[in-house]
Amino acid sequence: MDRRMTLDDVKWEGNSRIMYEEIIDHLGPMYRAAVKKKLEVWVNKNNVSVIREWNVKHTLEKYAPPKYCEKYMKIYEKYKTEEGDE
């Protein structure tokens, strides 16, 4: 049986890890665990081995409520080094 990947197993490109960590630091403890679990499920379901900056942006746009998306998008913009979506 294959071992399930954790966020420590994936490669974080550009500033994606620091974006993720700063966003997580701004969440309440209950939400931190939920977001981490949801991301790990996504990684395993989609066989993802690399998380890029645009993955952080896409996730915010798709899942965060509008007021939180606006707040956390500022973190994305602060650290972004990639241009465009791939």
RARALIN-V216241 format. One record per backbone hydrogen bond with DSSP energy under -0.5 kcal/mol. CO is the residue of the C=O (numbers start at 1). NH is the residue of the N-H. If there is no record, write none. Layout:
CO:NH, CO:NH
This chain:
6:9, 6:10, 11:13, 11:51, 13:16, 15:19, 16:20, 17:21, 18:22, 19:23, 20:24, 21:25, 22:26, 23:26, 24:27, 28:31, 28:32, 29:33, 30:34, 31:35, 32:36, 33:37, 34:38, 35:39, 36:40, 37:41, 38:42, 39:43, 40:44, 41:45, 42:46, 43:48, 44:47, 49:11, 50:52, 51:13, 52:55, 52:56, 53:56, 53:57, 54:58, 55:59, 56:60, 57:61, 58:62, 59:63, 59:64, 60:64, 65:68, 65:69, 66:70, 67:71, 68:72, 69:73, 70:74, 71:74, 72:76, 73:77, 74:78, 75:79, 76:80
